[in-house]
Amino acid sequence: MHSLDHIFDEQLKRRQADDLYRSRTSHSGPQAPELKVNGQALLAFCSNDYLGLANHPQLISAAKKACVDYGLGSGASHLVVGHTDLHHELEESLAKATQRPRALLFSSGYMANMGVISSLLERQDAIYQDRLNHASLLDGGLLSAAKFKRYRHNDSLDLQQQLKNTQARRRLVATDAVFSMDGDSAALKPLSQVCNEQRAWLMIDDAHGFGVLGPNGEGSAIAQGLTVKECPIYMATLGKALGSYGAFVAGSDTLIESLIQFSRNYIYTTALPPSIAAASLAAVNLLTDEPWRQQHLKHLIDVFKKRAKELGLPLMPSDTAIQPIMLGSSTVALRVSSALKDMGLLVTAIRPPTVPKDTARLRITLSAAHTESHLQKLLEALAVLQKQGLLPSVKE
Ligand SMILES: *Cc1c(COP(=O)(O)O)cnc(C)c1O
């Protein structure tokens, strides 16, 4: 009766009955628009490989060379003996790319967010988070002893009201710069003004902006013109647009030294393999050496939005590579995703608890690796589903 299997079999059944059950599709071969899943060829619109770098020959050859020169594993944490000159060079190039004095590598974005928030705040402090923030920011807040507050999505006035009423010693405001499941960008200037006026520190998570936004993929802080003073904590990942793995935090020398001293998620974990640092470095160089990827992606986003609007598909207010179609019910979202699969397209249904209740959606993502003819195939399939009544229409 009290066995683990007995209790969790019940929970799993409930999840299945609610159409919230997750299962993984495994594919063989590199991340790319054209995938092989159980022998079926599928055209994918759901990866975060926004620039198509995950399978780029320069990243692969940099990783191969680093394996030969540095071996595979880093063998220790950064503070013990895992920090190589490849990690160091990558940190310097990330600081330069984001126009911040310094940068510090973390093993993943999840760990960076947990590590920053929990090391900067204590019991007398408070963390303020946008309602739609990524789980890793929320978990960082929960891990810290600070008071945990949430403000209405992208609403700097609500944030201002809450900050005016606090006695908290340190105040940290954390937001996704590009919201991962909605695709809209946080209005960073108003947020930074409120932070400045209410003595709070602004932290942005640019997992979906770094590499993509700004003239050369510098990310959301530069794209929206925020200095280090206006946005003292910049965090981004290397596993999305950069096609690699890992994450970093950029900011002042004091911020970085403090994280090295106090961030448990930085200190007590093995450094990334040197080959991953080398591949990431190659990706950072491509951002400025070959800016055509960002431009091509921007073009695809414009084309998608224009044609989807003509079809009367209910788009969300997003100008980024994340272009979700809101469906509401998890059952409908699964049905649409499965119908697309039958037509040779892979687009994941995103359901609670990843998104709030009754806001299940199709999360379409575009990549510089897509061609206009790929896009055409997606739009044709969406039009078919709309004719069948599976997708809503907002045409007058
Ligand atoms: C993916 C993601 C993360 C986590 O990054 P990983 O490197 O995959 O752990 C953090 N924040 C946001 C907004 C993300 O989308």
The ligand as an SDF file (V2000), in Angstrom:
LIG
                    3D

 15 15  0  0  0  0  0  0  0  0999 V2000
   16.7220   26.5920  -21.2770 C   0  0  0  0  0  0  0  0  0  0  0  0
   16.5920   27.6600  -20.2650 C   0  0  0  0  0  0  0  0  0  0  0  0
   17.3370   27.6540  -19.0980 C   0  0  0  0  0  0  0  0  0  0  0  0
   18.1980   26.4660  -18.7010 C   0  0  0  0  0  0  0  0  0  0  0  0
   19.3620   26.4140  -19.4230 O   0  0  0  0  0  0  0  0  0  0  0  0
   20.1210   25.0110  -19.5650 P   0  0  0  0  0  0  0  0  0  0  0  0
   21.4900   25.3760  -19.9770 O   0  0  0  0  0  0  0  0  0  0  0  0
   19.3590   24.2330  -20.5650 O   0  0  0  0  0  0  0  0  0  0  0  0
   20.0870   24.3810  -18.2050 O   0  0  0  0  0  0  0  0  0  0  0  0
   17.2570   28.7410  -18.2530 C   0  0  0  0  0  0  0  0  0  0  0  0
   16.4360   29.7760  -18.5360 N   0  0  0  0  0  0  0  0  0  0  0  0
   15.6680   29.8010  -19.6490 C   0  0  0  0  0  0  0  0  0  0  0  0
   14.7920   30.9710  -19.9040 C   0  0  0  0  0  0  0  0  0  0  0  0
   15.7100   28.7350  -20.5360 C   0  0  0  0  0  0  0  0  0  0  0  0
   14.9200   28.7300  -21.6010 O   0  0  0  0  0  0  0  0  0  0  0  0
  1  2  1  0
  2  3  1  0
  2 14  2  0
  3  4  1  0
  3 10  2  0
  4  5  1  0
  5  6  1  0
  6  7  2  0
  6  8  1  0
  6  9  1  0
 10 11  1  0
 11 12  2  0
 12 13  1  0
 12 14  1  0
 14 15  1  0
M  END
$$$$
